[in-house]
Amino acid sequence: MARHLITSALPYINGIKHLGNMVGSMLPADVYSRYLRQRGHDVLYICATDEHGTPAELAAKEQGLPVAEFCAQAHDAQKAVYDGFALAFDYFGRSSSPENREITQHFARKLNENGFIEERAIRQVYSPADGRFLPDRYVEGTCPHCGYDKARGDQCENCTRVLDPTDLINPRSAISGSTDLEVRETKHLFLLQSKLQHEVEQWVARHEADWPQLASSIARKWLNEGLHDRAITRDLDWGVPVPADTWPELAAEGKVFYVWFDAPIEYIGATKEWADQDPENRDWKAWWYDADETVRYTEFMAKDNVPFHTVMFPATELGVREPWKKVDYVKAFNWLTYYGGKFSTSQKRGVFTDQALDILPADYWRYFLIANAPESDDSSFTWEHFTATVNKDLADTLGNFVNRVLSFSKKRFGEEVPAGGEPGEAEARLGEEIARLLAEYEEQMEALQFRKAAAALRALWSAGNSYLEEKAPWLEIKTNKEGAALTLRTAMNLIHLYAVVSEPFIPATAKTMREAFSLADDTASWVSRDAAKALTSVPAGTPFTVPPVLFAKLTDEDLAAYKERFGGEEA
């Protein structure tokens, strides 16, 4: 079995994430990780909070907390939500960890030794009142294009135009509010990406044919425009410090590395954090160093993160001149919109992950999001679509099937799986259909086509309903009790099959379905395409219980309440 390294884009530290962030990185990575584990592969799923950069400092200031304390609290708050969504990370780290600091500084030293870092003087806004240079986001003012009076020095959030701090009208410090600003000369480190352009192009060319078109087209666009040398240090109090043994002057000035330099390195850092918890049994370098032939590395991210992971981070890894593992497959996603508009963390627009869990259990959200993942295009979240999907797929097609099979069998045959006669033509046709759909599901999961995999899963559930309607055991029992018993035994085996195959999508519900049967040794991790085996894993005489309703139907009143709380089309 292969060894699979899986990472999802690091969620930024400032605030709980919305559903678009969840479906664009962490949730599909979790579904894929769970599927691969079922198949017997050795899987390491790594993620972390991205904790450095200007927004973290500003968010901490807004809450009146030291930035380290703010980040520690925010990390725990995010981790609690991801636990609530049943994201089965092998490790969820922090980019502010000592491990990431150590590896980031190592990368910088090596890039410098190899001639890919240069110290350059640039002109930057300085605030005498604050006694410091201000990064772009620390400068606020009025946008020269739309007149928005809270535009930042890097971008206007209102009209989305990219800005330079010197473009702003009436600029002021975001720290003190002072308008006494100057432009002074200061020094920063630049990563000489232009010198690595050819190597990055060759590397992308070897991989892009396998990537989704979204990922390869974004990488190619950046390369076609030419890689530019990029400042990789900032004037901040919080971040990975520039090492004093290599750049004593800049270290004395308190320079730290740019967040987009150290954040991707945190994938390696978090793996070392994981290994450091059990150093005798975990080898972080086995996953990252000289592992090209032994590890398949898959990254999950929304399209705005693609340039950094397909161009900038590979350039960094190539320039280090050490055999660090580079990504094999980039699974990129488009946007999940909210009624056609953007989810917005800063504007509190749309449903946020903690709010989602307050409303309904995680499996409702997991299934809906993956079944409507924005793979080939943007997809829109609406409460109407969510309600209809929950009621049709989860409550009716799956939940109702489980409940009526087990309830009817308990009522007519008691609390053990009935024996019945030998399988007939209907069971043979069902077996063929199940084998076909299992193969389809497996093919789409292997291809990381999540919407198509969800469609195959839904079709598996539907096949059980079609079989039940065809055999109609509630009528069959009147004339052929043995036949009805066979029908119910077959249907119960379908329930167990659904528990196994649905686990990556709806893990809590899958566990409930499994636990309905008192099997002495229920270790089934993957279902054979041999439907005969798949439909005989729960033998006659197995005790069972009827679980509570798996999925509650959502009412018109629920729909109205959701729209009132979160807004609808007019939001």
Secondary structure, DSSP 8 states (H G I E B T S, - for coil): --EEEEEE---BSSS--BHHHIIIIIHHHHHHHHHHHHTT-EEEEEEEEB--SHHHHHHHHHHT--HHHHHHHHHHHHHHHHHHTT---SEEEETTSHHHHHHHHHHHHHHHHTT-EEEEEEEEEEETTTTEE--GGGEEEE-TTT--TTEESSB-TTT--B--GGGSEEEEETTT-----EEEEEEEEEE-GGGGHHHHHHHHHHHTTTS-HHHHHHHHHHHHH----EE-EE--SSS-B--TTT-HHHHHTT-EE-HHHHHHHHHHHHHHHHHHTSTTT--THHHHBS-TTTEEEEEEEEGGGHHIIIIIHHHHHHHHTS-B---SEEEEE--EEETTB--BTTTTBS-BHHHHHHHS-HHHHHHHHHHT--SSS-EEE-HHHHHHHIIIIIIIIIIIHHHHHHHHHHHHH-SB--------HHHHHHHHHHHHHHHHHHHHHHTT-HHHHHHHHHHHHHHHHHHHHHH-HHHHHHH-HHHHHHHHHHHHHHHHHHHHHTTTT-HHHHHHHHHTB--TT----S--S-HHHHTSSS-TT-BB---S-SS----HHHHHHHHHHH--TT-
